[in-house]
Amino acid sequence: GASRIVYPTPLMSDDTSLPYSHRLVDYLAVCGLGDILEPLDSSITIDKHTDVTCVPLKPSLLDRYPPTDWKDYPITPFVSSFCFPQGVIAVVTPPLPTLFSFVMTEALGTKIYGMSLVFHELMAPTKLVSVLESAAELPELHLEERGPSPTPSTSPPASPQSSLLSVTIPVASTSPPTRKMSGSGDLMSVRLGHRRQSLVNLDPSARKIYEPKCICLLSHHPFYHGFKQFLCELYRISCSEQTVPIERIVCNLFEVPLPPLGRIKVHMSLPNKILTFSRPPPNALPMADFQMESLFYCLDIDNILTLMTCVLLERKMIFISKSVALLTATTESILALIFPFHWQGGYVPVLPVPLLDFINAPVPFIMGVIRDYFNPALLDSEVLCIDLDNNTITGGSESLPELPRKEWTKLRKSMEIYANVCNPQHPFVVNANDAFQHAPPPAVIDEFITEQLLSEQGSLGTVENDALGVEDEIEGGRLYRKQVRASFLRFFVALLHKYRKCIDFSQLKLQTVVSGDSAFDKKAFLEDFSKTDKPFMIELMGSQLWSVFVNERLEYHKLLSLKQHAHANQFLECRFFDECIDAKENRSKLHVYKKGTPFLTMNRYAATENYNVPPPDVHDMDQEIKYRYPRFPTLKPELFTKRKIAEVLEEQDIRSGVSSRMNMAVTMAALLKGREYSLFQNNTTKDTAVIQLLQTELESHRIELNSMLNRLDMKEAEVRTKESRIQAFEL
């Protein structure tokens, strides 16, 4: 039958067997400057004259939780490079905290979503001394002379026709070192600006050098909004006095279960905020928990439609922006709008310097690069550059066929109503990197950024409840998010509404693997398109994303034809899109017999239940102790929680009519968990007896719940039988 509520065996907090299908978060990583000073570009050598504030250094993974790898996903060694895509650059004047997201794509296509908060801390005197000593011990660099160096204030920018990687290194001598270009250095232009302060021959105690540090969350699930809020609150907590150590708050996040599709909202309480995690139901558009406004503020309607055409036809694309925060938001937005298609090419929306060779990949890709480090003049002619700062799309040696005119006209008209907001200078775009809306100006930040905040809790201001990432709260804005997504869905429904008539169902009934080449009639599908529309459709049908689209639906309809409805439930996106097509055809006066859309109109998936995550485990903590951190702390394993993690269920389809039983089962599970915590500490016979009683009662509720689900399965089977008879009568 269909998948249902499951209460797995509770796991110890250090257990590594919990699959990512149950995990909200995979890792919390802390990255920054390690103990070894190493240039990001291996062709650069640092000598005793080098100013470390002018050379990008390799980032390192400084800390992490959990301390051991999950069995199904070891932490990637590149995580520090994605947290610092341009390398670690020490500064004299610290900027305000920034926040951005990124996506890593594994070899098999699995996406890992990251959210990073970057802030600066005063470099410890011991580290500064070790940095200077390590630089002085390195051998002199063998370099070719370029003559006297201009002063930093008059140094000209690097020529766009020169190497893509050119680093200016101010030094004390009049004959500056230069370097020869090699490797991936030719793929990026590093223009770091000019920092006049030199570390050479200075007393370290007289200098204030700030090093960046990043706290990052990695997950298989794109809860951008919730992760952003958690990181901002975690940083705020590290800047103020607390009664709970920061380790327990981190552990508490890993006790948050992954919410099911619809039905349940999961709530986590922080000292100053309650975070809510939920996923859309299976009979709605997929999750899009990011700021779609980035795309529509940066590009006008015509460019967005051109970009969509490039994505559908699998072109090579590079997104350029001076704001790293805009790169992932815009790429994720355009990929969300092409549903029911899914991008199949390379996807790295924030490309770190060490991975720049990827832009020479022979396959379609979508990648993003920060403007200061990029020179499009040295790209292949077939690569398109999407300039988010200037609202332009350039490059590409192949001409683009036009989208089908009728569907394009309707979509553009809807966009003019709901999304005509292009303004690259909008404060939303200009301040996209800012982690906080009301942070103190740099002038008040002296010895430590955080030190100024310790005396006044909350001086960073409140983290806004970003309604732009919540579907139900955007209606009052100029960009009507729900209507925009619905407009694109209608476009694809109109474009593809006859695809089922081109499926050879006789092929599907064979107990073999079927493909679009054998079971889908492309010629018949093209017959209804005009001569001017066919070039686009022909190229679309030759793409990899079209192949995946067709093969998924062939497999779905094959399972339906074999009456394997339980297995067909893994293709709920297919069912949703098919019923969207049925709903469109039902609105047509040409269709006398209307098809039922029970899945599309089903309201039992609505999020009506709530699960409150228990607060951080403090029963073994001394409540009189106050925790105060002069800098973001190194996590101490002895302060990690020792209690067990109660998973709330993996659930794809919660049945209607079981809400009360589900609540009772969740309550029993919570009571059981609480007793287990107590038993862990006290180990009393009384608690053991209570646990046994609760276990028995919980098992009783599970049995009743499964019985009710089985009865509902039978009812649904009867409904499907009646629907089949009605459809047969219509035919």
BATI-248650 format. One line per 3 residues: number of its first residue (from 1); their letters; for each residue z, x, y of C-alpha. Coordinates in Angstrom, 1 decimal. Layout:
BATI-248650
NUM = a = Z/X/Y  ...
***
This chain:
BATI-248650
1 = gas = 0.0/0.0/0.0  0.1/0.9/3.7  2.5/3.7/4.8
4 = riv = 5.9/2.4/5.8  9.2/3.5/7.1  10.6/6.6/5.3
7 = ypt = 14.1/8.1/5.8  13.7/11.6/4.4  16.7/13.6/3.2
10 = plm = 18.5/15.1/6.3  17.8/18.8/6.8  20.0/21.6/8.1
13 = sdd = 19.1/22.8/11.5  17.7/26.0/10.1  15.6/24.4/7.4
16 = tsl = 11.9/25.4/7.8  10.3/22.8/5.5  10.1/19.9/7.9
19 = pys = 6.3/19.3/8.3  4.7/19.0/11.8  3.8/15.4/11.0
22 = hrl = 7.5/14.7/11.5  8.3/17.3/14.3  8.1/16.5/18.0
25 = vdy = 8.3/20.2/18.9  7.4/23.3/16.9  8.9/26.1/19.0
28 = lav = 10.5/27.0/22.3  9.4/30.4/23.3  10.6/32.7/26.1
31 = cgl = 8.0/35.3/27.2  8.0/38.0/29.9  8.0/41.7/30.5
34 = gdi = 9.2/43.7/27.5  11.0/47.0/27.4  7.8/48.9/26.9
37 = lep = 5.4/49.2/29.9  1.9/48.6/28.7  -1.2/47.7/30.8
40 = lds = -3.0/44.5/29.8  -6.3/46.4/29.9  -6.1/49.3/27.4
43 = sit = -8.6/51.2/29.4  -6.1/51.6/32.2  -3.5/54.3/32.0
46 = idk = -0.4/54.3/34.2  0.8/57.6/35.7  3.7/58.5/37.9
49 = htd = 1.9/57.4/41.0  1.1/53.9/39.8  2.7/50.9/41.5
52 = vtc = 3.7/48.5/38.7  3.4/45.5/41.1  -0.4/46.1/41.1
55 = vpl = -1.1/46.4/37.4  -1.2/43.5/35.0  1.1/44.3/32.1
58 = kps = 1.2/43.0/28.5  3.6/40.1/28.0  6.0/40.0/25.1
61 = lld = 7.8/37.3/23.2  11.4/37.8/24.3  13.2/34.9/22.6
64 = ryp = 12.5/31.8/20.5  13.9/28.8/18.8  14.0/28.2/15.9
67 = ptd = 14.5/31.9/15.1  12.5/31.6/11.8  9.0/30.3/11.4
70 = wkd = 8.1/26.8/10.1  6.5/27.0/6.7  3.4/25.1/7.8
73 = ypi = 3.0/26.8/11.2  4.2/30.4/11.8  4.4/31.0/15.6
76 = tpf = 1.2/32.5/16.9  1.3/36.1/18.0  -0.9/35.2/21.0
79 = vss = 1.7/32.8/22.6  2.8/35.3/25.2  -0.8/35.9/26.3
82 = fcf = -1.3/32.1/26.8  2.0/31.9/28.8  0.6/34.8/31.0
85 = pqg = -3.2/34.5/30.8  -3.6/37.1/33.6  -0.8/39.3/32.3
88 = via = 2.7/40.0/33.7  2.6/41.0/37.3  5.9/42.1/39.0
91 = vvt = 6.2/41.1/42.6  8.3/42.0/45.7  8.4/38.5/47.1
94 = ppl = 9.0/35.9/44.3  6.9/32.7/44.4  8.3/29.3/43.5
97 = ptl = 8.4/28.2/39.9  5.0/27.0/38.5  4.1/24.9/35.6
100 = fsf = 0.9/24.6/33.5  -0.3/23.6/30.1  -2.6/25.2/27.6
103 = vmt = -4.2/24.5/24.2  -4.6/26.9/21.3  -7.2/25.9/18.6
106 = eal = -6.6/27.3/15.1  -9.3/28.4/12.7  -9.4/25.0/10.9
109 = gtk = -9.6/23.1/14.3  -5.9/22.1/14.5  -4.8/22.1/18.1
112 = iyg = -1.5/23.5/19.3  -0.4/22.2/22.7  1.7/24.3/25.1
115 = msl = 3.6/23.6/28.2  4.9/26.5/30.3  7.3/26.9/33.2
118 = vfh = 7.0/30.3/35.0  9.7/31.6/37.3  10.8/35.0/38.7
121 = elm = 14.0/36.9/38.2  15.2/40.0/39.8  14.4/42.9/37.6
124 = apt = 17.6/44.5/36.3  18.3/48.0/37.7  18.4/49.4/34.2
127 = klv = 15.0/48.0/33.3  13.6/49.2/36.6  14.8/52.7/36.0
130 = svl = 13.4/52.6/32.5  10.1/51.3/33.8  9.9/54.2/36.3
133 = esa = 10.9/56.8/33.8  8.4/55.5/31.2  5.6/55.6/33.9
136 = ael = 6.6/59.1/34.9  6.5/60.3/31.3  2.9/59.2/30.7
139 = pel = 0.2/61.8/30.9  -2.0/62.1/34.0  -5.1/59.9/33.8
142 = hle = -8.5/61.6/33.5  -10.6/59.8/36.0  -13.8/60.1/37.9
145 = erg = -13.5/60.5/41.7  -14.8/57.9/44.0  -13.8/59.6/47.2
148 = psp = -11.0/58.5/49.6  -9.6/55.1/49.1  -9.5/52.6/52.0
151 = tps = -6.2/51.4/53.1  -4.9/48.3/51.3  -5.4/46.1/54.3
154 = tsp = -9.1/47.0/54.6  -10.1/47.3/51.0  -13.3/45.3/50.4
157 = pas = -13.5/42.8/47.6  -15.1/43.8/44.4  -18.9/43.3/44.3
160 = pqs = -19.9/40.3/42.2  -22.6/42.5/40.7  -20.2/45.1/39.6
163 = sll = -18.0/45.1/36.5  -16.3/41.8/35.7  -13.0/43.7/35.4
166 = svt = -12.2/45.9/38.4  -8.6/46.8/39.2  -7.4/48.2/42.5
169 = ipv = -4.3/50.4/42.0  -2.7/51.6/45.3  -1.1/55.1/44.8
172 = ast = 0.7/57.6/46.9  -2.1/60.2/46.9  -5.3/60.0/49.0
175 = spp = -7.5/60.3/45.9  -6.9/57.1/44.0  -7.5/56.9/40.3
178 = trk = -10.4/54.8/39.0  -11.3/53.8/35.5  -14.4/53.4/33.4
181 = msg = -15.3/50.0/32.2  -15.2/49.2/28.5  -14.7/46.3/26.0
184 = sgd = -13.7/42.9/27.2  -13.0/44.4/30.6  -16.6/43.7/31.6
187 = lms = -16.0/40.0/31.2  -13.5/39.4/33.9  -13.0/40.3/37.6
190 = vrl = -9.4/41.1/38.3  -8.7/40.9/42.0  -5.0/41.3/42.3
193 = ghr = -4.9/41.5/46.1  -3.1/44.4/47.8  0.6/45.1/47.5
196 = rqs = 1.6/47.8/49.9  5.0/48.6/48.5  5.1/51.6/46.1
199 = lvn = 7.6/52.3/43.5  7.0/56.0/43.8  9.9/58.2/45.0
202 = ldp = 12.1/55.2/45.8  15.7/54.7/44.9  15.6/51.8/42.3
205 = sar = 18.7/50.3/43.8  17.1/50.0/47.1  14.1/48.0/45.7
208 = kiy = 14.1/44.4/44.7  11.4/43.9/42.2  11.0/40.5/40.6
211 = epk = 9.6/40.0/37.1  8.1/36.7/35.9  9.5/34.9/32.9
214 = cic = 8.2/31.9/31.1  9.8/29.2/29.0  7.3/27.4/26.8
217 = lls = 7.2/24.5/24.4  4.7/24.5/21.5  3.8/21.3/19.6
220 = hhp = 1.1/19.7/17.5  1.4/16.7/19.7  0.4/16.5/23.4
223 = fyh = 3.5/15.1/25.0  2.7/16.9/28.2  4.7/14.6/30.5
226 = gfk = 7.9/14.7/28.4  7.6/18.5/27.8  7.2/19.0/31.5
229 = qfl = 10.3/17.1/32.3  12.3/18.9/29.7  11.3/22.3/30.9
232 = cel = 12.1/21.4/34.5  15.5/20.1/33.5  16.2/23.1/31.3
235 = yri = 15.5/25.4/34.2  17.7/23.4/36.5  20.5/23.5/33.9
238 = scs = 20.2/27.3/33.7  20.7/27.4/37.5  23.9/25.4/37.6
241 = eqt = 27.3/25.3/35.9  27.5/23.3/32.7  30.0/22.3/30.1
244 = vpi = 27.4/22.5/27.3  25.7/25.8/26.5  22.0/25.8/27.0
247 = eri = 21.5/26.6/23.3  22.9/23.2/22.3  20.5/21.4/24.7
250 = vcn = 17.5/23.4/23.2  18.7/22.4/19.7  19.0/18.8/20.8
253 = lfe = 15.3/18.7/21.6  14.5/19.7/18.1  16.6/16.8/16.8
256 = vpl = 14.2/14.4/18.5  12.0/12.7/15.9  8.3/12.2/16.4
259 = ppl = 7.9/8.6/17.4  5.5/6.5/15.3  2.3/4.9/16.5
262 = gri = 3.6/2.1/18.6  6.7/0.1/17.8  9.5/2.6/18.7
265 = kvh = 10.4/4.5/21.8  12.5/7.5/21.4  15.0/8.4/24.1
268 = msl = 16.7/11.7/24.8  19.5/12.1/27.3  19.7/15.2/29.5
271 = pnk = 22.5/15.8/32.1  20.3/14.4/35.0  17.5/12.5/33.2
274 = ilt = 16.6/10.4/30.2  13.3/11.5/28.5  11.2/8.9/26.7
277 = fsr = 8.7/9.8/24.0  6.3/7.2/22.6  2.8/7.0/21.2
280 = ppp = 0.3/4.2/21.7  -0.2/1.8/18.9  -3.1/2.3/16.4
283 = nal = -5.0/-0.7/17.8  -5.3/0.9/21.3  -6.9/4.0/22.8
286 = pma = -5.5/7.3/21.6  -2.7/9.1/23.4  -3.6/10.6/26.8
289 = dfq = -0.3/11.8/28.2  -1.7/14.0/31.0  -2.7/13.7/34.6
292 = mes = -6.2/12.4/34.5  -6.2/12.4/38.3  -7.0/16.1/38.2
295 = lfy = -10.5/15.4/36.9  -11.3/12.7/39.4  -9.9/14.5/42.5
298 = cld = -11.8/17.7/41.6  -15.2/16.2/40.7  -17.2/13.3/42.1
301 = idn = -18.6/10.5/40.0  -22.0/12.0/39.5  -20.6/15.3/38.4
304 = ilt = -18.2/13.6/36.0  -21.1/11.8/34.4  -23.1/15.0/34.2
307 = lmt = -20.1/16.7/32.6  -19.8/14.0/30.1  -23.5/14.4/29.2
310 = cvl = -22.9/18.2/28.7  -19.9/17.5/26.4  -21.7/14.9/24.3
313 = ler = -24.7/17.3/23.9  -22.4/20.2/23.1  -23.3/22.6/25.8
316 = kmi = -21.4/25.8/26.5  -19.0/25.2/29.5  -16.7/27.3/31.6
319 = fis = -14.2/25.6/33.9  -13.2/27.6/37.0  -10.3/27.0/39.3
322 = ksv = -7.8/29.0/41.4  -5.1/26.7/39.9  -4.3/27.3/36.3
325 = all = -2.6/23.9/36.0  -5.9/22.1/36.7  -7.8/23.7/33.8
328 = tat = -6.2/22.0/30.9  -5.7/18.7/32.7  -9.4/18.3/33.5
331 = tes = -10.7/19.4/30.1  -8.2/17.1/28.3  -9.3/14.3/30.6
334 = ila = -13.0/14.6/29.9  -12.4/14.9/26.1  -10.2/11.7/26.2
337 = lif = -13.0/9.8/27.9  -15.6/10.4/25.2  -13.7/8.4/22.6
340 = pfh = -14.8/7.5/19.8  -16.3/11.0/19.7  -14.2/14.1/19.2
343 = wqg = -15.2/17.6/20.5  -16.0/19.9/17.6  -16.8/23.2/19.4
346 = gyv = -14.6/26.0/20.6  -11.8/24.8/22.9  -9.6/27.1/25.0
349 = pvl = -8.9/25.5/28.4  -6.9/28.4/29.6  -8.5/31.7/28.4
352 = pvp = -6.2/34.8/28.5  -7.7/38.1/29.5  -7.4/39.7/26.0
355 = lld = -9.6/36.8/24.6  -12.4/37.0/27.2  -14.9/38.1/24.6
358 = fin = -14.8/34.4/23.4  -17.2/33.4/26.3  -20.0/35.2/24.4
361 = apv = -19.5/33.0/21.4  -22.7/31.7/19.9  -21.3/28.2/19.4
364 = pfi = -20.7/25.4/21.9  -17.4/25.8/23.7  -15.2/24.5/26.5
367 = mgv = -13.1/27.2/28.1  -11.3/27.7/31.4  -10.7/30.8/33.5
370 = ird = -8.7/31.4/36.7  -11.0/32.0/39.6  -9.5/35.3/40.8
373 = yfn = -10.4/36.9/37.4  -13.8/35.5/36.9  -17.4/36.5/37.9
376 = pal = -20.0/33.9/36.7  -22.9/36.3/37.6  -22.4/38.1/34.2
379 = lds = -22.4/35.0/32.0  -25.3/34.0/29.8  -27.8/31.8/31.5
382 = evl = -27.1/28.9/29.1  -23.4/28.6/30.1  -22.6/25.9/32.6
385 = cid = -19.9/26.7/35.2  -17.8/23.7/36.4  -16.2/24.7/39.7
388 = ldn = -13.2/22.5/40.1  -12.3/23.9/43.5  -15.7/23.2/45.0
391 = nti = -16.9/20.1/43.1  -20.0/21.8/41.6  -21.7/22.3/38.3
394 = tgg = -24.1/25.2/38.1  -25.9/27.2/35.4  -27.4/26.1/32.2
397 = ses = -30.9/27.1/31.2  -31.6/23.9/29.4  -32.4/20.6/31.2
400 = lpe = -30.2/17.7/30.5  -31.7/14.4/29.4  -30.5/11.3/31.3
403 = lpr = -27.9/9.0/29.9  -29.3/5.6/28.8  -30.1/3.9/32.1
406 = kew = -28.6/0.4/31.5  -25.3/1.7/30.2  -25.2/4.5/32.8
409 = tkl = -25.6/2.0/35.6  -22.8/-0.2/34.5  -20.4/2.7/33.9
412 = rks = -21.2/4.2/37.3  -20.6/0.9/39.1  -17.2/0.7/37.4
415 = mei = -16.4/4.2/38.4  -17.1/3.4/42.0  -14.6/0.6/41.9
418 = yan = -11.8/2.3/39.9  -12.3/6.1/40.3  -14.0/7.0/43.6
421 = vcn = -11.3/9.3/44.7  -12.9/12.8/44.8  -11.0/15.1/47.1
424 = pqh = -10.5/18.8/46.1  -8.2/19.2/49.1  -5.9/16.4/48.0
427 = pfv = -2.2/17.5/47.9  -2.2/16.6/44.2  -4.8/19.3/43.6
430 = vna = -3.5/21.9/46.2  0.0/21.7/44.7  -1.0/21.3/41.1
433 = nda = 0.8/24.5/40.0  4.2/23.5/41.6  6.9/22.8/39.1
436 = fqh = 9.1/21.1/41.6  8.3/18.9/44.6  11.2/19.9/46.8
439 = app = 11.9/23.5/46.0  13.4/25.9/48.7  11.0/28.1/50.6
442 = pav = 10.6/31.7/49.5  12.5/32.9/52.6  15.8/31.6/51.3
445 = ide = 15.3/33.3/47.9  17.0/36.7/48.1  18.6/38.6/45.2
448 = fit = 17.9/36.0/42.5  15.9/32.8/42.8  18.6/31.2/40.7
451 = eql = 21.5/32.7/42.6  20.8/30.6/45.6  21.0/27.5/43.5
454 = lse = 24.3/28.1/41.8  26.4/27.0/44.7  24.6/23.7/45.1
457 = qgs = 23.7/21.9/41.9  20.4/20.1/42.1  19.1/22.0/45.2
460 = lgt = 15.7/22.2/43.5  15.4/18.5/44.1  14.7/15.9/41.5
463 = ven = 11.8/16.0/39.1  9.7/13.0/39.9  9.1/10.4/37.2
466 = dal = 5.4/11.1/37.0  4.1/7.6/36.6  0.6/9.1/36.6
469 = gve = 1.1/10.1/33.0  2.3/6.6/31.9  -0.3/4.0/31.2
472 = dei = 1.7/1.0/32.4  2.7/2.4/35.8  -0.5/3.6/37.4
475 = egg = -1.9/0.3/38.6  -0.7/0.7/42.2  -2.5/4.1/42.6
478 = rly = -6.1/4.6/43.9  -7.2/5.8/40.5  -6.9/3.0/38.1
481 = rkq = -6.4/4.8/34.9  -6.5/1.9/32.4  -9.6/0.5/33.9
484 = vra = -11.3/3.9/33.9  -10.6/4.5/30.2  -11.7/0.9/29.4
487 = sfl = -15.0/1.4/31.3  -15.8/4.5/29.3  -14.9/2.6/26.1
490 = rff = -17.2/-0.2/27.0  -20.0/2.4/27.7  -19.8/3.7/24.2
493 = val = -19.4/0.3/22.6  -22.6/-0.8/24.3  -24.3/2.4/23.3
496 = lhk = -23.3/2.3/19.6  -22.8/-1.4/18.9  -25.6/-1.6/16.3
499 = yrk = -24.6/1.5/14.3  -23.2/-0.6/11.4  -26.6/-2.3/10.9
502 = cid = -28.1/1.1/10.1  -25.7/1.9/7.3  -27.1/1.8/3.7
505 = fsq = -24.3/0.0/2.0  -25.9/0.4/-1.4  -25.2/4.2/-1.0
508 = lkl = -21.6/3.6/-0.1  -20.8/1.8/-3.3  -21.5/5.0/-5.3
511 = qtv = -18.5/6.9/-6.3  -19.8/10.1/-4.6  -19.5/11.7/-1.2
514 = vsg = -22.0/10.2/1.2  -23.3/11.7/4.4  -25.1/10.6/7.5
517 = dsa = -28.3/12.1/6.2  -28.5/9.8/3.1  -26.7/6.7/4.2
520 = fdk = -27.4/6.3/7.9  -30.9/5.2/9.1  -31.4/7.2/12.3
523 = kaf = -34.9/5.9/12.8  -33.7/2.3/12.7  -30.9/3.1/15.1
526 = led = -33.4/4.6/17.7  -35.7/1.5/17.7  -33.7/-0.4/20.2
529 = fsk = -33.7/2.4/22.8  -36.4/2.7/25.4  -38.7/5.7/25.7
532 = tdk = -36.7/7.2/28.6  -33.4/6.8/26.7  -34.5/8.3/23.4
535 = pfm = -34.4/12.0/24.4  -30.7/11.8/25.0  -30.0/9.8/21.9
538 = iel = -32.1/12.1/19.7  -30.2/15.2/21.0  -26.9/13.4/20.6
541 = mgs = -27.7/12.5/17.0  -28.3/16.1/16.3  -24.9/17.2/17.5
544 = qlw = -21.8/18.1/15.4  -19.7/15.4/17.0  -22.2/12.8/16.0
547 = svf = -22.2/14.0/12.5  -18.4/13.7/12.3  -18.5/10.3/14.0
550 = vne = -21.0/9.0/11.4  -19.4/10.6/8.3  -15.9/9.2/9.2
553 = rle = -17.3/5.7/9.5  -19.3/6.0/6.3  -16.2/7.0/4.5
556 = yhk = -14.3/4.1/6.1  -16.9/1.5/5.2  -17.2/3.0/1.7
559 = lls = -13.4/2.5/1.2  -13.7/-1.1/2.5  -16.7/-1.8/0.2
562 = lkq = -14.6/-0.6/-2.8  -11.7/-2.7/-1.5  -9.5/0.4/-1.2
565 = hah = -7.8/-1.0/2.0  -4.7/1.2/1.7  -6.8/4.4/1.9
568 = anq = -9.0/2.9/4.6  -5.9/2.7/6.8  -6.2/6.4/7.5
571 = fle = -9.3/5.5/9.5  -7.6/3.2/12.0  -9.6/4.6/14.9
574 = crf = -12.7/3.4/13.1  -11.3/-0.1/12.6  -10.3/-0.2/16.3
577 = fde = -13.7/0.8/17.5  -15.5/-1.6/15.1  -13.4/-4.5/16.4
580 = cid = -14.1/-3.5/20.0  -17.8/-3.9/19.0  -17.1/-7.3/17.4
583 = ake = -15.2/-8.4/20.6  -18.2/-7.4/22.7  -20.6/-9.3/20.5
586 = nrs = -18.3/-12.4/20.5  -18.7/-12.5/24.3  -22.5/-12.8/23.9
589 = klh = -24.0/-16.3/23.9  -26.6/-15.0/21.4  -23.9/-14.8/18.7
592 = vyk = -23.1/-18.3/17.6  -20.7/-17.2/14.8  -17.8/-15.3/16.1
595 = kgt = -16.2/-12.5/14.2  -12.5/-12.2/13.9  -10.7/-9.3/15.5
598 = pfl = -7.2/-9.5/14.0  -6.4/-5.8/14.3  -7.5/-5.6/18.0
601 = tmn = -5.4/-8.6/19.0  -2.4/-7.8/16.9  0.8/-7.5/19.0
604 = rya = 3.2/-6.4/16.3  2.5/-2.8/17.1  4.0/-3.1/20.6
607 = ate = 6.8/-0.8/21.3  9.8/-3.2/21.2  12.3/-0.9/19.4
610 = nyn = 14.3/1.9/20.8  15.9/4.9/19.2  18.5/6.9/21.1
613 = vpp = 18.8/10.5/20.0  22.4/11.6/19.7  23.6/13.8/22.5
616 = pdv = 24.0/17.6/22.0  26.6/18.4/19.3  29.7/19.6/21.1
619 = hdm = 32.5/18.6/18.7  33.1/22.3/17.9  32.9/23.4/21.5
622 = dqe = 35.8/24.1/23.9  35.3/21.6/26.7  37.3/23.7/29.1
625 = iky = 34.7/26.5/29.0  32.1/26.4/31.8  28.7/28.0/31.2
628 = ryp = 27.1/29.8/34.2  24.0/31.9/34.0  22.9/34.5/36.6
631 = rfp = 19.5/34.5/34.9  17.8/32.5/32.2  20.0/33.5/29.2
634 = tlk = 19.1/35.1/25.9  19.7/32.4/23.3  22.8/33.2/21.1
637 = pel = 22.5/32.1/17.5  26.2/31.6/17.2  25.9/28.8/19.7
640 = ftk = 23.1/26.9/17.9  24.1/23.5/16.5  25.3/23.4/12.9
643 = rki = 24.9/19.7/12.3  22.1/18.2/10.2  18.9/16.8/11.7
646 = aev = 18.4/13.1/10.9  14.7/12.5/10.9  13.4/9.1/12.0
649 = lee = 10.6/8.4/9.8  7.0/9.0/9.7  5.4/5.6/10.3
652 = qdi = 1.8/4.6/10.6  2.2/0.9/10.3  5.5/-0.9/10.9
655 = rsg = 5.3/-4.4/9.4  6.0/-7.5/11.6  9.1/-9.3/10.7
658 = vss = 11.1/-6.3/9.7  12.6/-5.3/13.1  16.1/-6.5/12.4
661 = rmn = 16.2/-4.8/9.0  14.8/-1.6/10.5  17.5/-1.7/13.2
664 = mav = 20.1/-2.1/10.6  18.7/0.8/8.5  18.6/3.0/11.6
667 = tma = 22.2/2.1/12.5  23.3/2.8/9.0  21.5/6.2/9.1
670 = all = 23.1/7.0/12.4  26.6/6.1/11.0  25.9/8.1/7.9
673 = kgr = 24.8/11.0/10.0  28.0/10.8/12.1  30.2/10.9/9.1
676 = eys = 28.3/13.8/7.7  29.0/15.7/11.0  32.7/14.9/10.6
679 = lfq = 32.7/15.9/6.9  31.0/19.2/7.8  34.0/20.1/10.0
682 = nnt = 36.9/18.4/8.2  35.8/18.1/4.6  38.3/15.3/3.9
685 = tkd = 38.3/13.0/0.8  38.5/10.0/3.1  35.3/10.9/4.8
688 = tav = 33.6/11.6/1.5  34.5/8.1/0.3  33.2/6.5/3.5
691 = iql = 29.9/8.5/3.2  29.4/7.3/-0.4  30.0/3.7/0.8
694 = lqt = 27.5/4.1/3.6  25.0/5.7/1.3  25.2/2.7/-1.0
697 = ele = 24.9/0.2/1.8  22.0/2.2/3.3  20.2/2.2/-0.1
700 = shr = 20.7/-1.6/-0.3  19.0/-2.0/3.0  16.1/0.3/2.0
703 = iel = 15.5/-1.8/-1.1  15.5/-5.1/0.9  13.2/-3.5/3.5
706 = nsm = 10.7/-2.4/0.8  10.8/-5.8/-0.8  10.0/-7.4/2.5
709 = lnr = 7.1/-5.0/3.1  5.7/-5.7/-0.3  5.7/-9.4/0.4
712 = ldm = 3.9/-8.8/3.7  1.4/-6.7/1.8  0.6/-9.7/-0.4
715 = kea = 0.3/-11.9/2.7  -2.1/-9.5/4.3  -4.2/-9.3/1.2
718 = evr = -4.5/-13.1/1.2  -5.6/-12.9/4.9  -8.2/-10.3/4.1
721 = tke = -9.6/-12.4/1.3  -10.0/-15.4/3.6  -11.6/-13.2/6.2
724 = sri = -14.1/-11.9/3.6  -15.0/-15.5/2.6  -15.5/-16.4/6.3
727 = qaf = -17.8/-13.4/6.8  -19.7/-14.2/3.6  -20.2/-17.8/4.9
730 = el = -21.4/-16.4/8.3  -24.0/-14.2/6.6
***
